[in-house]
Amino acid sequence: MKLWRVIAGVLAVGFVAAGVTPAWACACGGYLPDRESQARAYGENALVEHSGGTERITLSMAVRGASKKAAWIMPVPAAAKVDLGDEYLFSRLEQLIRPKRVVKKTYWPFRDLGIMGSGRGDSAGAPTADAGVNVKQQMLLGPFAVTRLGGSSGTAVTDWLRTNGYVVPDTLAANLTPYLTEKWEIVAVKLAPRSDGESLSGATPPLRLTFASDRIVYPMRLSKGATTTQTVTVYVAAEHRVDATKVPDAAVRPELLFAGRVDSDVVEQPADFLTAYTATYREPGRITDDFTFERAANDDAYQRITYVTENDGLWSTIAVLFGGLLLLGGGAAVLARVLAKRAAASR
């Protein structure tokens, strides 16, 4: 995965800039572009770190196309500390989990004939009050304007979002309701260009949310409002290997990409066991749950393998062929002697 970039400056001070109507996206998959663009969020990468009752989610969304305005939200089960993550985080994570490369030798002229194998791979201000909404904190973080809020209902929260310049899909209030019933906090995020002509493309800079949690959870229920296929890759750093015990869509099982202890500054002790999963949701409307991860039965390591076929060259091919001919010639001589002895014995 190459490192995406944001072609945008810092946000204008304040949460409702004149003339700016952000697009909507939930940080867990769904995205609606602003009315002036065709940008779509098609995937996300998240590092979920859990240790000692504290969870930290670092998230970056991938955007195809360009948008001059964007926004999303992230529900979390407890009050969150929000800050910026390392912009190179997911680039380094991809390097950590990349498949092991195994070379298979082949010899011309047998290459690509199927005799020696195909060579194909196997395998994130001041509080205000509105009716039914508790605005806990507002802040500017690099290219982000962030609001932490709670609410009495999905309707109250979506009314607040509309009043404050967010474009809200009709399904959002209903999709927020389960989180608000469980007393989760909502983190709302905006991006905006510094000046006319600039836009957002590629991936958002990683945003990091830290909160108390006695379980490892990655929120996904809002993704059911997405209208296009969504792909999510979740890296879980914990003390042990984890299994996905609850999944967003029971019909879509996440693919295991990697499991193993990592000696890296990407994750910290004691959460040094990294388990990575990916899943693609072609029917986001079927999503009904969050990802929940629990300790696996063992800490067995897993790494994907990519087999690469390499030709060993003309001279080694000649040597192999010559050796084969000698072997065949010697075998033929031995066979001739055996047959001659049998013929003599039968006379």
Buried (B, 14 or more C-beta within 10 A) or exposed (E): BEBBEBEBEBBBEEBBBEEBBBBBBBBBBBBBBBEEBEBBBBBBBBBBBBBEEBBBBBBBBBBBBBBBBBBBBBBBBBEBEBBBBBBEBBBEBBEBBBBEEEEEEBBBEEBEEEEBEEBEEEEBBEEBEBEBBBBBBBEBBBBBBBBBBBBEBBBBBBBBBEEBBBBBBEBBBEBBBBBBEEEBBBBBBBBBBEEEEBBBBBBBBBBBBBBEBEEBBBBBBBBBBBEBBBBBBBBBBBBBBBBBEBBBBEEBEBEBBBBBEBEBEBBEEEBBBBBBBBBBBEEBEEBBBBBBBEBBEEBEEEEBEBBEBEBBEEEEBEEBEEEEEEEEEEEEEEEEEEEEEEEEEEE
